[in-house]
Amino acid sequence: MRPLGVVTRGTTNPNRLRRVDNWIVETCGEALCGAADPLVVDLGYGATPVTAVELRARLAAGVRADVRVVGLEIDPVRVAGAQPAADPPGLTFARGGFELAGLRPALVRAFNVLRQYDEPEVPDAWRAITGRLAPGGLLVEGTCDELGRLGSWVLLDADGPRSLTLAAKLTTLESPATLAERLPKALIHRNVPGERIHDLIRALDDAWQAAAGYAPFGPRQRWLAAVRSLHAAGWPLQDTPRRWRLGELTLPWPTIAPTP
């Protein structure tokens, strides 16, 4: 089967995807536990297999020990170079793209893959992946900075996008407005007046500035105050203060979906 897509830039670092991995364990763990086949695909893992190795370890420890992770890359040189890392049971590497190499996984993580595509190509890529998921399967697609300090991701199922999550390392966060630089491809060009994602980023940043009085108590307390203010203003946050404390917030997709 011919791989669908183009070769990614390949940039990767250890622990770059720790935030989204931990969120997957927390949010998608139940679906993975109930899957007949606990197969997970790390799509476009990059020039080195480190994030696939980490994903498998986190899922095995936090969800189910028999999880199987397959790292897929279009570049055959990257696939060959990753083979020595396929040492733990349940971790393999293969050549593939949006067609998922014919696999039917319960979960796909595709990070920093669609960033190099044009925005109009995103819906087709989403459909190509979700159309190959196992029944009840999920796709987590997003982007982050090189060190994983700022990131965002969309959760999708066979019916389309369900939610958007924004995440930041609070000890290095200067302003929530910087999250706009790491929005998923479907939203990054929509951070302009008249779009709901622009309204969200502006409201979050305004709340952060208004919570400056909490700064002496640390960035976590300032973030919590800002997020509570956002929630009080009517934004329908889906997660709980337990996740907010980690520098995250999640909203239903219709709340921030691009205007047609």
C-alpha positions as CSV (number, residue, x, y, z in Angstrom):
1,M,0.0,0.0,0.0
2,R,1.5,3.3,-1.1
3,P,1.9,5.7,1.9
4,L,-0.3,8.8,1.8
5,G,1.3,12.1,2.7
6,V,4.7,13.8,2.6
7,V,7.8,13.3,4.7
8,T,7.7,15.4,7.9
9,R,10.6,17.7,8.8
10,G,11.5,15.1,11.5
11,T,12.3,17.5,14.4
12,T,12.0,15.7,17.7
13,N,13.3,15.7,21.2
14,P,13.0,13.4,24.3
15,N,10.0,14.3,26.4
16,R,8.7,16.7,23.7
17,L,5.3,15.0,23.7
18,R,5.1,14.3,27.4
19,R,2.2,16.6,28.0
20,V,0.0,15.1,25.3
21,D,1.0,11.6,26.2
22,N,-0.1,12.1,29.8
23,W,-3.3,13.7,28.6
24,I,-3.9,10.6,26.4
25,V,-3.4,8.3,29.4
26,E,-5.9,10.3,31.4
27,T,-8.5,11.1,28.7
28,C,-8.3,8.2,26.2
29,G,-7.3,5.5,28.6
30,E,-10.8,4.2,29.1
31,A,-11.4,3.8,25.4
32,L,-8.1,2.0,25.0
33,C,-8.8,-0.3,27.9
34,G,-12.1,-1.3,26.3
35,A,-10.5,-1.9,22.8
36,A,-10.5,-5.5,21.6
37,D,-7.0,-4.8,20.2
38,P,-5.0,-2.2,22.1
39,L,-3.2,-1.0,19.0
40,V,-1.8,2.5,18.9
41,V,-0.1,4.3,16.0
42,D,2.4,7.0,16.4
43,L,2.1,8.7,13.0
44,G,5.1,10.6,11.7
45,Y,7.4,10.1,14.7
46,G,10.2,11.9,13.0
47,A,13.9,11.5,12.5
48,T,14.4,9.5,15.7
49,P,12.0,7.0,17.4
50,V,12.2,8.5,20.9
51,T,8.7,9.8,21.1
52,A,7.2,6.4,20.0
53,V,9.3,4.6,22.7
54,E,8.1,7.1,25.3
55,L,4.4,6.8,24.2
56,R,4.5,3.0,24.5
57,A,6.1,3.2,27.9
58,R,3.6,5.7,29.2
59,L,0.6,3.8,27.9
60,A,1.9,0.4,29.2
61,A,2.4,1.9,32.7
62,G,-0.7,4.0,32.8
63,V,-3.4,2.2,30.7
64,R,-2.7,-1.4,29.9
65,A,0.5,-3.5,29.8
66,D,-0.4,-5.3,26.6
67,V,-0.6,-2.1,24.5
68,R,1.0,-2.3,21.1
69,V,2.5,0.8,19.5
70,V,3.5,1.0,15.8
71,G,5.5,4.0,14.7
72,L,4.8,4.9,11.1
73,E,7.0,7.1,8.9
74,I,6.9,7.6,5.1
75,D,10.7,7.9,4.9
76,P,12.1,4.3,4.7
77,V,15.5,5.5,6.0
78,R,13.8,6.7,9.2
79,V,12.0,3.3,9.5
80,A,15.3,1.4,9.1
81,G,17.0,3.6,11.6
82,A,14.3,3.1,14.2
83,Q,14.5,-0.7,14.2
84,P,17.1,-1.0,16.9
85,A,14.7,0.9,19.2
86,A,12.0,-1.8,18.7
87,D,13.4,-3.7,21.7
88,P,10.5,-3.6,24.2
89,P,7.7,-6.0,23.5
90,G,4.8,-4.3,21.8
91,L,6.9,-1.7,19.9
92,T,7.5,-1.9,16.1
93,F,8.2,0.5,13.2
94,A,6.9,0.4,9.7
95,R,6.5,2.6,6.6
96,G,3.2,4.3,6.3
97,G,1.2,7.6,6.1
98,F,-2.4,8.7,6.4
99,E,-3.5,5.2,5.2
100,L,-2.0,3.8,8.4
101,A,-0.3,1.0,6.5
102,G,-3.5,-0.9,6.5
103,L,-3.7,-1.0,10.3
104,R,-6.9,-0.5,12.2
105,P,-5.7,1.1,15.5
106,A,-7.7,2.1,18.5
107,L,-5.8,5.3,18.8
108,V,-3.6,7.4,16.6
109,R,-1.3,10.2,17.8
110,A,-0.2,12.5,14.9
111,F,1.9,15.4,16.3
112,N,3.7,18.1,14.3
113,V,2.6,16.3,11.1
114,L,-0.1,18.5,9.6
115,R,1.8,21.7,10.5
116,Q,3.6,21.6,7.1
117,Y,0.4,21.1,5.1
118,D,-1.9,23.9,3.9
119,E,-5.1,24.5,5.9
120,P,-7.5,23.2,3.2
121,E,-5.7,19.9,3.3
122,V,-6.4,19.3,7.0
123,P,-10.0,17.9,6.7
124,D,-9.1,15.4,4.1
125,A,-6.1,14.2,6.2
126,W,-8.4,13.9,9.3
127,R,-10.9,11.9,7.3
128,A,-8.2,9.6,5.8
129,I,-7.0,8.8,9.3
130,T,-10.3,8.5,11.2
131,G,-11.8,6.4,8.4
132,R,-9.2,3.7,9.1
133,L,-9.6,3.6,12.9
134,A,-11.1,0.6,14.7
135,P,-14.7,1.0,15.8
136,G,-14.7,3.6,18.6
137,G,-11.1,4.7,17.7
138,L,-9.7,8.1,18.4
139,L,-7.2,10.5,16.7
140,V,-5.2,13.0,18.7
141,E,-3.7,15.6,16.2
142,G,-1.8,18.6,17.2
143,T,1.4,20.5,17.5
144,C,3.9,21.8,20.0
145,D,7.2,23.7,20.3
146,E,10.6,22.0,20.1
147,L,10.8,21.4,23.9
148,G,7.1,20.6,24.4
149,R,6.5,23.7,26.6
150,L,3.6,25.0,24.5
151,G,1.2,22.8,22.6
152,S,-2.4,22.2,21.5
153,W,-4.3,19.3,20.1
154,V,-7.6,18.2,18.7
155,L,-9.4,15.0,19.7
156,L,-11.3,13.4,16.9
157,D,-13.4,10.3,16.3
158,A,-15.1,8.9,13.2
159,D,-17.7,11.7,13.3
160,G,-15.0,14.5,13.3
161,P,-13.4,16.8,15.8
162,R,-14.6,16.7,19.4
163,S,-12.5,19.0,21.4
164,L,-9.4,21.3,21.5
165,T,-6.9,21.3,24.3
166,L,-4.4,24.0,25.1
167,A,-1.4,23.2,27.3
168,A,1.6,25.1,28.6
169,K,4.5,24.6,31.0
170,L,3.4,27.2,33.5
171,T,6.9,27.9,35.0
172,T,8.0,29.2,31.6
173,L,4.7,30.8,30.4
174,E,5.0,34.5,29.8
175,S,1.6,35.0,28.4
176,P,-1.2,32.7,27.2
177,A,-1.2,34.6,23.9
178,T,2.0,32.7,22.9
179,L,-0.2,29.6,22.6
180,A,-1.5,31.0,19.4
181,E,1.9,30.2,17.8
182,R,1.3,26.4,18.4
183,L,-2.3,26.0,17.5
184,P,-3.2,23.1,15.2
185,K,-3.0,23.7,11.5
186,A,-6.8,23.8,11.3
187,L,-6.8,26.9,13.6
188,I,-3.4,28.6,13.5
189,H,-4.4,30.9,10.6
190,R,-7.8,31.7,12.2
191,N,-6.4,33.6,15.1
192,V,-7.8,36.8,13.6
193,P,-10.8,39.1,14.7
194,G,-14.1,37.5,13.9
195,E,-12.9,33.9,14.6
196,R,-13.9,32.1,17.8
197,I,-10.3,30.9,18.5
198,H,-9.2,34.5,18.4
199,D,-11.9,35.3,21.0
200,L,-10.7,32.5,23.2
201,I,-7.0,33.4,23.1
202,R,-7.8,37.0,23.8
203,A,-10.1,36.2,26.7
204,L,-7.5,33.8,28.2
205,D,-4.8,36.4,27.9
206,D,-7.0,39.1,29.3
207,A,-7.8,36.9,32.3
208,W,-4.1,36.1,32.8
209,Q,-3.3,39.8,32.9
210,A,-6.2,40.5,35.3
211,A,-4.8,37.7,37.5
212,A,-1.4,39.4,37.9
213,G,-2.0,39.8,41.6
214,Y,-1.6,36.1,42.0
215,A,1.9,36.1,40.5
216,P,3.6,36.2,43.9
217,F,2.0,32.9,44.7
218,G,3.4,31.3,41.6
219,P,2.4,30.8,38.0
220,R,0.1,27.9,38.8
221,Q,-2.1,30.0,41.1
222,R,-2.2,32.8,38.5
223,W,-3.2,30.3,35.7
224,L,-5.9,28.8,37.9
225,A,-7.3,32.2,38.6
226,A,-7.3,33.0,34.9
227,V,-9.0,29.8,33.9
228,R,-11.6,30.1,36.6
229,S,-12.3,33.6,35.3
230,L,-12.6,32.2,31.8
231,H,-15.1,29.6,33.0
232,A,-17.1,32.1,34.9
233,A,-17.3,34.3,31.8
234,G,-19.2,31.4,30.1
235,W,-16.5,29.5,28.2
236,P,-17.6,25.8,28.5
237,L,-14.5,24.2,29.8
238,Q,-14.7,20.4,29.7
239,D,-11.9,19.4,32.1
240,T,-11.6,19.9,35.9
241,P,-9.3,22.0,38.1
242,R,-7.1,18.8,38.4
243,R,-6.2,19.3,34.7
244,W,-6.1,23.1,34.9
245,R,-3.4,22.8,37.6
246,L,-1.2,21.1,34.9
247,G,-1.5,24.1,32.6
248,E,-4.3,22.7,30.5
249,L,-7.8,23.6,29.4
250,T,-10.1,21.7,27.0
251,L,-13.2,23.0,25.2
252,P,-15.7,21.4,22.9
253,W,-14.8,21.9,19.3
254,P,-17.9,23.8,18.2
255,T,-16.9,26.5,20.7
256,I,-13.8,27.4,18.7
257,A,-14.4,25.8,15.3
258,P,-13.4,28.0,12.3
259,T,-16.2,29.9,10.6
260,P,-17.1,28.2,7.3
